[in-house]
Amino acid sequence: MAVMHSAPQTPPAARLDERLQPEQGATRMEAPPSAGRNPRSDSLRDRAARGTLINGAFTVSIGILGLLKGFILARFLSRADYGIWGILVISLGTLLWLKQVGIGDKYVQQDELDQELAFQKAFTLELAFTTVCVLLVMAIIPVLAVGYNLPQLIAPGLVIALSLLVSVLQAPLWVYYRRMQFGRQRALAAVDPVVGFIVSVALAAAGAGYWAFVGGLAAGVCAASAVAIWRSPFKLRLRYEPGTLRSYSAFSGPLFVAGVASFVGVWAAVIAAKLDLGVAAVGVITLAATITAFTDRVDEFVTGALYPAICAVKDRTGLMYESLVKSNRLALMWAVPFGVAITIFGADLIRFGIGERWRSALTVLQVYGITAAINHIGFNWTAYFRARGKTRPIAVANLAATAVFLAAGIPLLLVMGLPGFALGIALQTVAAVGLRAFYLQKMFPGFDFLRHAARSFLPTAPAAAAVLMMRGLEPRSRTLGLALTELVVYVVVTAVATWYLDSGLLREAAGYMRRPRGMS
């Protein structure tokens, strides 16, 4: 939920369906069978840049699809329906974090001669951990139903648990990722959100309530798993050798701790919100997290495209530093404007879009918008530490961010309600970003985090100022036409300012896209 929106990991309230996807780890590149050459003979810079841009452009479309789904379902569903889904996605979604222990990451880091065997061993471990997680989910569902006094949680909870088990069959996507066959990987991964969108909207229009979320999730996972099996480069077999678990545990242990921290923080938040404010408040927070999570979608895939190249040059600090700065600048070109726009146009979104019944979500939505923008400064820092096998800082950062929310966010929620919750999220973001800056400057001593942060907001500042000036001159009666005019001005000014400040980087990125490369 919102708690982890500002932590270094993916917000559970935003996309439970994405947590049912296989882990997107990466490492040294393996030549695609169709490539006919060792990818190390290609320019890593070109391949990483093209992969980043291709994945970014591809997943912007998927991100927009998810954003539209959130808006459409908000139109059909009540706040209570959103609240039921929020409880499920937060309670069960955080449990799924416990299985995010980096098995996919570790798989693509290895350099075994028999890659099919390596994949099958990783798949076996993934299935084992997921089975344990599913049993835990199935055991906790009745407890949730009793604790929240919501017996309607049981049936959809069981569907989610079974969907989690089915999602293990998407593990073949790891292989395409390791080979840096980004186009093929993303095409296969797109099956889930596309099918989920169609089914969710159809169910919502038919009056299915919160089952629109659950049915879309299950349909997407099943379709994507079937396609992954069909296109799997290796056979899905159970294989295990002595020492496999030990080699994975050293890497995955801190990631497990990070998941536990997220689990505790999110559960504390949703329980407090539900008991103190009611299930509708959980729905408000869930909607805010869903909308602002759009900023996370492309960033995750940008990092994913870059990560194999990072691992391939993990001992070359200069190249790693260059990739960190340039990839982050490219992502911030849209993440900051989007997050700030949510803050500026949040009231218009409610009035002219999703409906006045969501008015109580305004403060949370506005705070989420600006914190989402801030949280993207150095967003991909964990990739560089995972590439070097240093996962402990990730656990420390998550533990600290969770501690800040528990110490400040929960009391503020109980005293001030939803505005207090939003303030707690802001404080958590400050803690998370501060630790991120500390660890990045330890790895890259020349990295000026504050300067990097200030530069990322420069193109958006004149756009925001222009909109605020227009509002000072407009009549009191606000119309949809005025809101759309301001939005157009905001986008145009941001685009012009971005080109003025970063035209060199944009030209470089466009140049990578024009160069022919054998990336399938």
C-alpha angles and dihedrals in degrees: 000000000000094000093070094039089090097035120093093265138068115288109250094211091056104062124359088169091063090054087060089061119095116267112272102224126155148187144147113006122255118202114252110240089237095051096075093207142062108271089220087072088062122075108274087203092057095043094047093045094048091045091050093050096042092049092044094052092043096050095043084071092050090046092053088049091055091046091052090049090055091051095044094048090047087057094052101034132067125237088253091056089050088048093054090050090045092055091049095045094045099041097041096029092060090050087057089058087069089068093050091093098139102262090143090046093052093045093059092045094061123093102203118158093229103059094177090057091047091052093048092051090051091046090052092053092046091052092048094050092044092051090054089048092050091051089050091050093049090050094049097047096079089046090054092048092052095040094051094034088234111126089176088077093074103072098043089042091058091049090053091049092053090046089055091056092049091050091069087075088070089072092107087077086074089068094055089046093053090050091050091237089148099164093055093043094051093045089056093043091052092067091077100054094038095052090040091053094051095047095043094051092045092051093045092051089050091056098253094144115200089355086077088072095043096045093048091050094050094045093049094048094048093048094047093047092051092051092046091054091048092052098036113136090207134042115260102239133152110247130163134174130186111268095027094106092047093052091051097043096062090057097037102042097084090044089055090052089050089052092051090052090052090047093054096045096048095045091050090052098048094045092050092046094048097045096043102034107016136244093295089064089056087053091053092052092045092053092049091050092047093054098043091043086076086082089060098050101074093035091060091053093043088055089045093055092048098043100080090054091047090055092047091056098031091131094051104081095184094058092044091052092049092050092049095052098041097044091048093048091051092050094046090055089078104016094063096046091047095049093046090047090056088055095046099040099033093109091050091049089057097041099045101021128031097014142259093274085078093057091113088062093064099094093044091047093050094048091046090053097056094039090051089055093048093044091061094066102109089354094159096053093116091063091064094049093046090049089059093041092247102133097149095087089056090057093046092050092049093047092050094047091049091048091053092052094047092048097044112010099054095049090046090051092051093048103037104021119217095352088055090050090052091051089051090054090052091052091048090052091053091052094047095048092045092056090044090056091048095053095042092052089051091054094039108028092187094056111114101201097183093051090048090051094049092049091053092060097044098089092049096049098074091044092053091045091052092052093048090050090051090052090053090059101039125099120264094252106079118207135189089249092058092048092050092047091053090048091053091049090049093052095045095048091047091050093049093047091047091052092048093051101034108024091123093057092044091052090050091051092048089050091057090052092053095052113094112241133169098244114141 
